[in-house]
């Protein structure tokens, strides 16, 4: 767009939401969700926690029976995944990933899970060990290159 002098103006200053919509519209955009929506999300969280608890209990009860090592590794992995999803019990998740690896040291899902937990928890030194383990087990040159 040209100015009255025939020049093209430089960059325009940023415009705030209040300048565009006015104070009334910006205030109405800050309205909280309805109690019904909040209740539904609370119910959803409770259902997920209940399902998570059921999965962990089922895996734990099968572990108590003493399954073969490959099955025990998978059960520990499943428990670790559920604990990791919660985000609050990362130390327990890492413990179960390590138990899975004790049963099956070549379990790539358990190695990756343990690495994820270490990175999330900020334990970068331990995460490097899991990167190294994954590197040793990875045969595909392209996949190896992505780990470096």
N, CA, C and O of each residue as an XYZ file, in Angstrom:
592
protein
N       0.843     -1.163      0.000
C       0.000      0.000      0.000
C       0.898      1.239      0.000
O       1.862      1.307      0.764
N       0.596      2.189     -0.828
C       1.417      3.387     -0.934
C       0.851      4.480     -0.043
O      -0.363      4.567      0.145
N       1.731      5.317      0.509
C       1.297      6.460      1.313
C       1.018      7.631      0.395
O       1.219      7.535     -0.815
N       0.555      8.742      0.961
C       0.231      9.907      0.137
C       1.459     10.441     -0.589
O       1.319     11.081     -1.631
N       2.656     10.197     -0.069
C       3.889     10.643     -0.700
C       4.384      9.659     -1.740
O       5.413      9.910     -2.367
N       3.676      8.525     -1.953
C       4.072      7.538     -2.948
C       5.038      6.497     -2.429
O       5.468      5.639     -3.199
N       5.403      6.532     -1.142
C       6.331      5.550     -0.590
C       5.564      4.378      0.007
O       4.403      4.504      0.396
N       6.239      3.240      0.071
C       5.668      2.079      0.739
C       6.106      2.133      2.186
O       7.299      2.259      2.462
N       5.147      2.038      3.140
C       5.528      2.135      4.559
C       6.312      0.912      5.008
O       6.207     -0.156      4.405
N       7.095      1.069      6.063
C       7.864     -0.035      6.642
C       6.953     -0.952      7.433
O       5.732     -0.819      7.358
N       7.520     -1.879      8.187
C       6.718     -2.820      8.971
C       5.809     -2.088      9.950
O       6.210     -1.105     10.574
N       4.598     -2.575     10.074
C       3.617     -1.965     10.965
C       3.788     -2.525     12.373
O       4.180     -3.683     12.517
N       3.507     -1.743     13.418
C       3.621     -2.256     14.787
C       2.574     -3.339     15.031
O       1.520     -3.353     14.395
N       2.878     -4.246     15.958
C       1.944     -5.323     16.294
C       0.670     -4.735     16.879
O       0.706     -3.720     17.575
N      -0.448     -5.373     16.596
C      -1.745     -4.937     17.082
C      -2.189     -5.919     18.149
O      -2.119     -7.130     17.940
N      -2.645     -5.419     19.289
C      -3.095     -6.296     20.362
C      -4.528     -6.739     20.116
O      -5.235     -6.133     19.311
N      -4.955     -7.774     20.791
C      -6.318     -8.285     20.661
C      -7.333     -7.256     21.104
O      -8.415     -7.176     20.522
N      -7.014     -6.456     22.128
C      -7.941     -5.435     22.610
C      -8.173     -4.352     21.557
O      -9.271     -3.804     21.453
N      -7.134     -4.048     20.780
C      -7.289     -3.026     19.749
C      -8.184     -3.512     18.613
O      -8.898     -2.718     18.001
N      -8.148     -4.810     18.333
C      -8.941     -5.364     17.243
C     -10.369     -5.617     17.682
O     -11.306     -5.235     16.981
N     -10.554     -6.255     18.831
C     -11.885     -6.690     19.224
C     -12.543     -5.797     20.262
O     -13.752     -5.893     20.471
N     -11.803     -4.958     20.900
C     -12.368     -4.127     21.940
C     -12.340     -4.848     23.270
O     -12.185     -6.069     23.302
N     -12.485     -4.128     24.368
C     -12.355     -4.734     25.691
C     -13.440     -5.754     25.992
O     -13.178     -6.719     26.709
N     -14.656     -5.577     25.468
C     -15.737     -6.503     25.796
C     -15.459     -7.893     25.245
O     -15.614     -8.882     25.961
N     -15.047     -7.984     23.977
C     -14.801     -9.288     23.362
C     -13.639    -10.018     24.027
O     -13.701    -11.236     24.197
N     -12.574     -9.298     24.410
C     -11.438     -9.975     25.028
C     -11.808    -10.526     26.398
O     -11.269    -11.553     26.811
N     -12.723     -9.862     27.117
C     -13.154    -10.365     28.418
C     -14.036    -11.595     28.254
O     -13.934    -12.532     29.045
N     -14.887    -11.608     27.258
C     -15.776    -12.756     27.087
C     -15.007    -13.984     26.629
O     -15.463    -15.106     26.847
N     -13.857    -13.800     26.003
C     -13.054    -14.937     25.564
C     -12.422    -15.657     26.745
O     -11.952    -16.785     26.595
N     -12.399    -15.024     27.927
C     -11.764    -15.618     29.096
C     -12.742    -16.394     29.975
O     -12.378    -16.802     31.078
N     -13.966    -16.605     29.516
C     -14.972    -17.310     30.309
C     -14.540    -18.765     30.478
O     -14.094    -19.404     29.525
N     -14.675    -19.276     31.692
C     -14.308    -20.661     31.979
C     -15.301    -21.620     31.343
O     -16.402    -21.241     30.943
N     -14.873    -22.879     31.262
C     -15.767    -23.910     30.747
C     -16.933    -24.096     31.699
O     -16.853    -23.756     32.880
N     -18.005    -24.636     31.174
C     -19.191    -24.874     31.993
C     -18.926    -25.989     32.994
O     -18.029    -26.804     32.777
N     -19.694    -26.045     34.098
C     -19.522    -27.112     35.077
C     -19.727    -28.496     34.453
O     -19.097    -29.462     34.882
N     -20.593    -28.600     33.457
C     -20.827    -29.895     32.809
C     -19.570    -30.364     32.100
O     -19.200    -31.532     32.215
N     -18.899    -29.468     31.363
C     -17.667    -29.852     30.679
C     -16.591    -30.248     31.676
O     -15.872    -31.223     31.455
N     -16.472    -29.515     32.757
C     -15.484    -29.823     33.789
C     -15.790    -31.171     34.415
O     -14.879    -31.966     34.646
N     -17.051    -31.439     34.693
C     -17.438    -32.722     35.271
C     -17.123    -33.879     34.352
O     -16.682    -34.934     34.810
N     -17.342    -33.697     33.057
C     -17.051    -34.774     32.108
C     -15.563    -35.076     32.055
O     -15.169    -36.240     31.986
N     -14.726    -34.034     32.087
C     -13.291    -34.305     32.038
C     -12.829    -34.969     33.334
O     -11.920    -35.798     33.307
N     -13.435    -34.621     34.459
C     -13.102    -35.275     35.729
C     -13.502    -36.738     35.689
O     -12.749    -37.605     36.134
N     -14.682    -37.015     35.159
C     -15.139    -38.406     35.034
C     -14.199    -39.177     34.131
O     -13.843    -40.315     34.437
N     -13.788    -38.573     33.013
C     -12.857    -39.232     32.092
C     -11.536    -39.569     32.754
O     -10.987    -40.650     32.539
N     -11.018    -38.642     33.564
C      -9.757    -38.906     34.272
C      -9.917    -40.041     35.265
O      -9.035    -40.891     35.390
N     -11.038    -40.058     35.972
C     -11.280    -41.143     36.939
C     -11.369    -42.481     36.232
O     -10.839    -43.479     36.722
N     -12.031    -42.515     35.093
C     -12.162    -43.764     34.346
C     -10.799    -44.243     33.858
O     -10.498    -45.435     33.923
N      -9.965    -43.308     33.367
C      -8.626    -43.692     32.916
C      -7.796    -44.220     34.072
O      -7.084    -45.213     33.928
N      -7.889    -43.540     35.250
C      -7.136    -44.015     36.422
C      -7.613    -45.393     36.846
O      -6.809    -46.251     37.213
N      -8.930    -45.605     36.794
C      -9.477    -46.912     37.146
C      -9.008    -47.995     36.193
O      -8.669    -49.100     36.618
N      -8.988    -47.681     34.902
C      -8.521    -48.639     33.898
C      -7.029    -48.920     34.095
O      -6.583    -50.064     34.018
N      -6.271    -47.852     34.349
C      -4.836    -48.001     34.584
C      -4.580    -48.899     35.802
O      -3.736    -49.794     35.762
N      -5.318    -48.644     36.871
C      -5.168    -49.452     38.081
C      -5.496    -50.918     37.798
O      -4.807    -51.813     38.288
N      -6.538    -51.164     37.014
C      -6.931    -52.532     36.671
C      -5.836    -53.239     35.888
O      -5.533    -54.403     36.149
N      -5.239    -52.537     34.927
C      -4.165    -53.134     34.119
C      -2.973    -53.472     35.006
O      -2.411    -54.563     34.915
N      -2.592    -52.534     35.859
C      -1.439    -52.766     36.744
C      -1.713    -53.941     37.680
O      -0.850    -54.800     37.864
N      -2.900    -53.985     38.269
C      -3.244    -55.084     39.179
C      -3.264    -56.428     38.461
O      -2.793    -57.424     39.010
N      -3.799    -56.474     37.248
C      -3.839    -57.729     36.484
C      -2.433    -58.213     36.162
O      -2.134    -59.400     36.296
N      -1.573    -57.299     35.738
C      -0.186    -57.676     35.432
C       0.543    -58.125     36.693
O       1.288    -59.105     36.676
N       0.320    -57.398     37.788
C       0.996    -57.747     39.037
C       0.552    -59.111     39.550
O       1.370    -59.890     40.039
N      -0.746    -59.400     39.437
C      -1.218    -60.705     39.917
C      -0.647    -61.838     39.073
O      -0.383    -62.924     39.588
N      -0.456    -61.591     37.790
C       0.167    -62.622     36.961
C       1.652    -62.764     37.287
O       2.196    -63.868     37.235
N       2.305    -61.660     37.621
C       3.711    -61.732     38.022
C       3.876    -62.518     39.318
O       4.873    -63.214     39.508
N       2.891    -62.403     40.207
C       2.946    -63.122     41.477
C       2.937    -64.631     41.296
O       3.418    -65.366     42.158
N       2.392    -65.094     40.178
C       2.339    -66.528     39.886
C       3.699    -67.044     39.425
O       3.979    -68.237     39.545
N       4.541    -66.164     38.901
C       5.875    -66.559     38.456
C       5.912    -67.039     37.017
O       6.252    -68.196     36.768
N       5.573    -66.183     36.067
C       5.591    -66.596     34.658
C       7.008    -66.777     34.133
O       7.981    -66.414     34.794
N       7.107    -67.339     32.944
C       8.413    -67.500     32.302
C       9.041    -66.119     32.087
O       8.322    -65.121     32.026
N      10.365    -66.049     31.973
C      11.051    -64.750     31.889
C      10.546    -63.817     30.779
O      10.401    -62.616     31.008
N      10.282    -64.345     29.602
C       9.824    -63.480     28.510
C       8.474    -62.853     28.848
O       8.241    -61.677     28.571
N       7.583    -63.653     29.452
C       6.268    -63.139     29.838
C       6.407    -62.134     30.991
O       5.730    -61.106     31.001
N       7.272    -62.427     31.949
C       7.498    -61.511     33.073
C       8.027    -60.172     32.563
O       7.622    -59.115     33.049
N       8.922    -60.218     31.593
C       9.458    -58.987     31.018
C       8.340    -58.152     30.403
O       8.284    -56.937     30.590
N       7.450    -58.820     29.668
C       6.343    -58.101     29.032
C       5.381    -57.513     30.069
O       4.882    -56.401     29.897
N       5.128    -58.254     31.134
C       4.242    -57.758     32.192
C       4.845    -56.542     32.897
O       4.148    -55.563     33.166
N       6.141    -56.612     33.194
C       6.811    -55.458     33.809
C       6.775    -54.262     32.860
O       6.580    -53.126     33.293
N       6.964    -54.520     31.572
C       6.899    -53.446     30.588
C       5.510    -52.795     30.602
O       5.398    -51.569     30.594
N       4.456    -53.615     30.622
C       3.092    -53.076     30.620
C       2.819    -52.230     31.869
O       2.188    -51.176     31.785
N       3.288    -52.691     33.005
C       3.122    -51.914     34.237
C       3.873    -50.587     34.112
O       3.345    -49.527     34.449
N       5.106    -50.662     33.623
C       5.918    -49.447     33.473
C       5.248    -48.445     32.547
O       5.245    -47.246     32.825
N       4.685    -48.927     31.452
C       4.011    -48.030     30.497
C       2.839    -47.300     31.148
O       2.655    -46.098     30.957
N       2.054    -48.044     31.916
C       0.904    -47.435     32.592
C       1.358    -46.408     33.623
O       0.757    -45.340     33.742
N       2.402    -46.721     34.360
C       2.927    -45.781     35.344
C       3.525    -44.548     34.662
O       3.382    -43.426     35.146
N       4.189    -44.774     33.544
C       4.785    -43.656     32.800
C       3.706    -42.728     32.262
O       3.869    -41.508     32.279
N       2.608    -43.298     31.785
C       1.511    -42.482     31.246
C       0.952    -41.528     32.290
O       0.535    -40.418     31.962
N       0.944    -41.959     33.544
C       0.413    -41.095     34.598
C       1.304    -39.879     34.802
O       0.831    -38.822     35.221
N       2.595    -40.023     34.507
C       3.523    -38.913     34.635
C       3.967    -38.628     36.055
O       4.974    -37.950     36.261
N       3.244    -39.126     37.029
C       3.549    -38.814     38.421
C       4.431    -39.873     39.080
O       5.063    -39.609     40.103
N       4.473    -41.054     38.504
C       5.206    -42.151     39.160
C       6.351    -42.653     38.278
O       6.463    -43.847     37.998
N       7.186    -41.729     37.855
C       8.275    -42.065     36.948
C       9.305    -42.980     37.592
O       9.879    -43.838     36.921
N       9.545    -42.804     38.897
C      10.520    -43.663     39.572
C      10.046    -45.121     39.572
O      10.845    -46.036     39.373
N       8.752    -45.331     39.794
C       8.209    -46.690     39.757
C       8.225    -47.234     38.332
O       8.485    -48.418     38.119
N       7.948    -46.379     37.366
C       7.978    -46.803     35.964
C       9.385    -47.272     35.594
O       9.547    -48.328     34.983
N      10.392    -46.497     35.960
C      11.772    -46.868     35.662
C      12.131    -48.190     36.332
O      12.816    -49.022     35.737
N      11.676    -48.385     37.559
C      11.931    -49.637     38.271
C      11.370    -50.833     37.486
O      12.035    -51.861     37.364
N      10.154    -50.697     36.957
C       9.557    -51.800     36.198
C      10.223    -51.978     34.835
O      10.343    -53.106     34.356
N      10.658    -50.886     34.201
C      11.412    -51.037     32.951
C      12.709    -51.808     33.216
O      13.102    -52.669     32.429
N      13.364    -51.487     34.335
C      14.608    -52.185     34.664
C      14.357    -53.655     34.998
O      15.180    -54.511     34.673
N      13.230    -53.956     35.643
C      12.877    -55.353     35.902
C      12.599    -56.089     34.592
O      12.949    -57.260     34.447
N      11.975    -55.405     33.649
C      11.734    -56.012     32.330
C      13.068    -56.303     31.651
O      13.240    -57.356     31.037
N      14.009    -55.372     31.763
C      15.323    -55.576     31.136
C      16.135    -56.652     31.847
O      16.970    -57.304     31.220
N      15.908    -56.847     33.136
C      16.592    -57.930     33.852
C      16.125    -59.284     33.316
O      16.901    -60.238     33.262
N      14.854    -59.359     32.920
C      14.301    -60.598     32.372
C      14.644    -60.770     30.891
O      14.844    -61.888     30.414
N      14.711    -59.642     30.171
C      14.988    -59.679     28.739
C      15.839    -58.450     28.376
O      15.293    -57.408     28.013
N      17.164    -58.569     28.474
C      18.050    -57.422     28.246
C      17.965    -56.829     26.832
O      18.368    -55.686     26.614
N      17.451    -57.591     25.890
C      17.366    -57.119     24.505
C      15.999    -56.546     24.152
O      15.690    -56.375     22.973
N      15.188    -56.252     25.140
C      13.853    -55.708     24.885
C      13.955    -54.239     24.482
O      14.136    -53.357     25.321
N      13.834    -54.000     23.178
C      13.929    -52.631     22.674
C      12.832    -51.722     23.248
O      13.125    -50.579     23.598
N      11.578    -52.188     23.357
C      10.560    -51.313     23.962
C      10.900    -50.909     25.399
O      10.662    -49.768     25.793
N      11.453    -51.836     26.178
C      11.811    -51.513     27.565
C      12.997    -50.544     27.611
O      13.036    -49.651     28.458
N      13.959    -50.720     26.705
C      15.101    -49.805     26.645
C      14.615    -48.402     26.297
O      15.012    -47.427     26.936
N      13.760    -48.303     25.291
C      13.247    -46.995     24.881
C      12.392    -46.365     25.977
O      12.450    -45.156     26.202
N      11.603    -47.187     26.654
C      10.777    -46.673     27.749
C      11.625    -46.138     28.885
O      11.360    -45.058     29.413
N      12.643    -46.893     29.261
C      13.538    -46.451     30.335
C      14.241    -45.158     29.940
O      14.399    -44.254     30.760
N      14.659    -45.076     28.687
C      15.304    -43.855     28.200
C      14.349    -42.662     28.279
O      14.738    -41.577     28.712
N      13.085    -42.872     27.854
C      12.082    -41.794     27.914
C      11.890    -41.295     29.338
O      11.848    -40.091     29.588
N      11.774    -42.237     30.266
C      11.569    -41.866     31.675
C      12.773    -41.081     32.196
O      12.607    -40.071     32.880
N      13.971    -41.537     31.877
C      15.173    -40.831     32.333
C      15.229    -39.418     31.764
O      15.567    -38.471     32.474
N      14.900    -39.280     30.494
C      14.908    -37.948     29.886
C      13.857    -37.049     30.520
O      14.122    -35.878     30.793
N      12.672    -37.587     30.752
C      11.599    -36.806     31.370
C      11.986    -36.373     32.779
O      11.684    -35.257     33.202
N      12.657    -37.267     33.500
C      13.060    -36.968     34.874
C      14.317    -36.107     34.947
O      14.700    -35.662     36.028
N      14.965    -35.869     33.798
C      16.173    -35.059     33.779
C      17.433    -35.825     34.146
O      18.466    -35.218     34.428
N      17.361    -37.155     34.145
C      18.525    -37.992     34.454
C      19.220    -38.343     33.134
O      19.081    -39.452     32.618
N      19.960    -37.387     32.608
C      20.551    -37.524     31.283
C      21.680    -38.555     31.249
O      21.892    -39.209     30.228
N      22.393    -38.698     32.346
C      23.480    -39.683     32.402
C      22.926    -41.094     32.211
O      23.478    -41.879     31.439
N      21.843    -41.416     32.909
C      21.224    -42.740     32.745
C      20.616    -42.886     31.364
O      20.666    -43.966     30.777
N      20.042    -41.815     30.839
C      19.451    -41.867     29.500
C      20.511    -42.225     28.468
O      20.229    -42.961     27.522
N      21.738    -41.709     28.640
C      22.819    -42.030     27.712
C      23.125    -43.522     27.703
O      23.429    -44.085     26.652
N      23.049    -44.159     28.850
C      23.287    -45.597     28.923
C      22.238    -46.361     28.100
O      22.555    -47.348     27.436
N      20.986    -45.889     28.156
C      19.937    -46.550     27.390
C      20.075    -46.262     25.894
O      19.741    -47.112     25.068
N      20.566    -45.072     25.541
C      20.868    -44.787     24.137
C      21.936    -45.758     23.644
O      21.823    -46.311     22.549
N      22.980    -45.966     24.458
C      24.056    -46.894     24.089
C      23.533    -48.313     23.921
O      23.919    -49.017     22.988
N      22.653    -48.733     24.827
C      22.074    -50.080     24.714
C      21.276    -50.223     23.430
O      21.351    -51.249     22.754
N      20.516    -49.196     23.099
C      19.729    -49.242     21.864
C      20.652    -49.265     20.649
O      20.388    -49.971     19.676
N      21.717    -48.504     20.707
C      22.673    -48.455     19.607
C      23.293    -49.834     19.361
O      23.472    -50.234     18.211
N      23.619    -50.554     20.425
C      24.204    -51.888     20.297
C      23.239    -52.878     19.658
O      23.661    -53.776     18.929
N      21.949    -52.721     19.927
C      20.955    -53.667     19.404
C      20.423    -53.306     18.022
O      19.805    -54.136     17.356
N      20.658    -52.084     17.596
C      20.121    -51.632     16.316
C      21.039    -52.065     15.183
O      22.237    -51.782     15.191
N      20.455    -52.758     14.208
C      21.240    -53.261     13.085
C      21.126    -52.357     11.852
O      22.063    -52.266     11.059
N      19.993    -51.699     11.694
C      19.752    -50.855     10.531
C      20.650    -49.617     10.585
O      20.575    -48.842     11.539
N      21.512    -49.423      9.553
C      22.428    -48.269      9.572
C      21.713    -46.914      9.662
O      22.211    -45.996     10.312
N      20.558    -46.787      9.017
C      19.840    -45.513      9.077
C      19.299    -45.250     10.482
O      19.343    -44.127     10.984
N      18.789    -46.311     11.101
C      18.275    -46.159     12.479
C      19.425    -45.820     13.424
O      19.257    -45.013     14.337
N      20.595    -46.432     13.212
C      21.765    -46.136     14.038
C      22.186    -44.678     13.872
O      22.532    -44.003     14.841
N      22.150    -44.207     12.629
C      22.543    -42.828     12.361
C      21.619    -41.850     13.081
O      22.061    -40.785     13.512
N      20.347    -42.201     13.215
C      19.396    -41.323     13.880
C      19.646    -41.273     15.393
O      19.270    -40.301     16.048
N      20.269    -42.299     15.943
C      20.559    -42.334     17.379
C      21.798    -41.518     17.741
O      21.943    -41.072     18.879
N      22.688    -41.326     16.768
C      23.936    -40.585     17.053
C      23.673    -39.147     17.230
O      24.600    -38.375     17.474
